[in-house]
């Protein structure tokens, strides 16, 4: 399909700003640019309450923010990992998204401020993501959560972490996840798929920026072949939680996300995979601009609702 008219207007406006690409900046500069644009991603919906806390992690305290919707405890919970190529992003940049998920799905959302690269290379982020999820299981009562109904999710690199945590939980037999929400996830260290070639430039996320993200994240190139960095490379995907995989047509990451959904399905994992035609990477967080982002949020809420009803 042609690019969505709403997306085209957005890209033209972004190009007119004349800002340098993220990979031309230092990590600190890229984080400031990303934070400066976070406010334009929709209204800040009220939730019943939020509270911040820190929990012990393998490399020090991990900040969390808990979003509590209306409803009687114990509530199901989504542990959410923000996107940003493991380099940028934070609890603050994804505040709007987490509020909307909490209200739309009627679940707690625990947003995780994992350690960022390049200061903290792989596997720091995934180790923090796993530790935060384990904490939710162990301390569910303290936040009004139901430990029988815990899901993980995230967008982009956050989707990567959600997929990795799902693999780690299965491999270690540590806890049982009800669901994994993977929004245009990074699942393979491969920058030469057809979608990378077709969408290398001009659609917000570029191949050069993704290369920079991977270079910041990995200590050694061979680390990118590990399943907890590239879940698509796991030999066996059996026994993983049900999944919703969302992809965007004009996204370099499209093909790897869709390939992961195919492999999950072949492994007997219940999976829904939806490609949003005409959309670009990061469209999900721009519900104030894109009608299809609103549809994707509804799909996420419905999928979580079904998963939690079965939990």
Secondary structure, DSSP 4 states (H G I P E B T S, - for coil): -PPPHHHHHHHHHHHHHTPPPGGGS-HHHHHHHHHHHGGGSS-----SEEEEEEE--TTS-EEEEEEE-SSPSSEEEEEEE--STTTS--TTTTHHHHHHHHHHHTSEEEEEEPPPTTTS-TTHHHHHHHHHHHHHHHTHHHHTEEEEEEEEEEETHHHHHHHHHHHHHHHHT----SEEEEES----S-S-SHHHHHTSSSSSS-HHHHHHHHHHH-SSGGGGGSTTT-GGG-S--TTPPPEEEEEEEE-TTHHHHHHHHHHHHHTT--EEEEEEEEEETTGGG-TTT-HHHHHHHHHHHHHHHHHHHH-
